[in-house]
C-alpha cells in the first residue's frame, strides 16, 4: 500500500493519495475539517461543528461506504469541554 499526503500552509492535510486514489479535504478559516471528497468532487464525508468548534455531527455518504447505507454520527459534550 502506498500513501502520500499534501498539506496547506496551516498544516492541514488537504490531499490523501492511497494507491493512486485521491481524497481532497476542505477546511474552514479555523482549520476545522469540513468535507472529504473524491478528486472528481463527489462528497464522501461532511463534518459539522457547534459554536465552540466541537465536531457535533459527521455524515458519511453511501459512496464512501461502497454503496452501503449512509451513516450519521452524532457527538455530545459536557460542561467540561
C-alpha positions in Angstrom: 0.0 0.0 0.0 1.3 3.4 -1.0 0.2 6.6 0.8 1.1 10.2 0.1 -0.1 13.4 1.7 -0.2 17.1 0.8 -0.6 19.9 3.4 -1.6 23.5 3.2 0.4 26.4 4.9 -1.6 25.9 8.1 -0.6 22.2 8.4 -4.0 20.8 7.3 -3.9 17.6 5.2 -5.6 18.8 2.0 -5.0 15.7 -0.1 -4.5 12.0 0.6 -3.4 9.5 -2.0 -3.8 5.8 -1.3 -2.6 3.5 -4.1 -3.2 6.4 -6.5 -6.8 7.2 -5.4 -7.1 10.8 -4.2 -9.2 12.2 -1.4 -9.5 16.0 -1.2 -10.2 17.7 2.2 -11.6 21.2 2.7 -11.2 23.3 5.8 -12.8 26.5 7.2 -10.8 29.5 8.4 -10.5 27.9 11.9 -8.8 24.8 10.4 -11.8 22.6 11.0 -12.3 19.8 8.5 -15.5 20.4 6.5 -15.6 17.9 3.7 -13.8 14.9 2.3 -14.4 14.4 -1.4 -13.1 12.4 -4.3 -10.8 14.1 -6.8 -13.8 14.4 -9.0 -15.7 16.4 -6.3 -18.1 13.7 -5.1 -18.8 14.1 -1.4 -17.6 11.3 0.8 -17.9 12.8 4.3 -19.2 16.1 5.7 -18.4 17.4 9.2 -20.5 19.9 11.2 -19.4 21.9 14.3 -21.1 23.6 17.2 -20.5 27.3 18.1 -17.4 26.3 20.2 -15.7 24.4 17.4 -16.5 20.9 18.6 -17.5 18.4 16.0 -21.2 17.7 16.6 -22.1 15.6 13.6 -20.3 13.6 10.8 -22.2 12.3 7.8 -20.7 9.6 5.7 -22.2 9.1 2.3 -23.2 5.8 0.6 -20.4 6.4 -1.9 -17.8 6.4 0.8 -19.2 3.1 2.1 -19.2 1.4 -1.2 -22.9 1.7 -1.8 -23.9 1.0 1.8 -26.4 2.9 3.9 -25.2 6.4 4.7 -24.1 6.9 8.3 -24.6 9.9 10.6 -22.5 10.0 13.8 -23.6 12.5 16.5 -21.3 13.7 19.3 -22.1 15.3 22.6 -20.0 17.3 25.0 -20.4 18.2 28.7 -19.7 21.4 30.5 -16.0 20.5 31.0 -15.3 20.7 27.3 
